[in-house]
Amino acid sequence: MIVTFPVGFYQTGFEDTYPVGSVIQSLLDETTFQDKRNNKWVLCDGQDVTGSDYDTLTGNSTVPDLRGRFMRMKDHGVGKDSAGDRAIGNFQDQDIKSHTHSYTQTYHTNNDRDAGANTKTEQYQTTLNTGYQGSESRPKNICVNFFIKVND
């Protein structure tokens, strides 16, 4: 889906629709975004925002560092996050659920395949790396910038 904005969207009321602490995604680089906005929004790169409205409201003098991270909604006690109902802004490291892969191997102990007595079947459980192999587990994704509103 492509979202288009009306003429003047960047000049009218955009900041007023989002409260301090809101995070938005953008395909704009930081310089272009800041040219269209003002000091109300900053890149979510862990930078210090001491003295901002964000600092006053949350007690956090730095914004979250979302570089290379996916955001995940708070569980709110429903049990969909295996780590429980974590605090807002809590970092969760990567993890791969423990699992096994099973396979059966049948082989013949001699060249006579009709000799059933010489057929062996063994079952194995092992960890296999099949298909995609890389340095991390991740879904397909698009690279974006995240900006957080720090001042009203």
C-alpha positions, 0 to 999 in steps of 0.5 A, a space after each residue: 500500500 502506498 500512502 500519499 499525503 495532501 499538499 501542506 501535510 508537512 506544514 500543518 498540524 502533524 506534530 499536534 496529532 502525536 504525543 511525546 514518546 510516539 515513534 514513527 517510521 520513515 523512509 526519509 534520511 535524518 537530514 531530510 526528515 529534520 528539514 521537514 520537521 523541527 527539533 520535536 522529533 529525533 532519530 531513535 539512535 540512543 542519543 541524549 535528550 536531557 531537558 526535553 519533554 520526553 525526559 521530563 515525562 519518562 525520566 529517560 534522558 536518552 531515547 531508545 536505540 532502535 538501530 537494527 531492532 524490531 519493535 514488539 508490542 507490550 504483552 499486557 498480561 495475555 501471555 504471548 510474550 514468553 518473557 512476560 509483561 515486560 516494561 515499556 522500553 525493555 530490550 529483549 535479546 535474540 533467541 531461537 526456540 529450542 527444537 529438534 529435527 528427526 529423520 529416518 535412514 534406511 540402508 542395506 548392509 550388502 548389495 542384495 536389496 531383496 535380502 530383508 534380513 540385511 536391511 537396517 533402519 535407524 532413526 536419528 534426532 539432530 539439529 540441521 541447518 537447512 534452507 537459509 543459512 546466515 548470521 541471524 534469524 529474521 523475517 523478511 524486512 525493509 530498512 526504515 528510520 524510526 523517529 521519536 517525538 521528544 518535544 511538544 
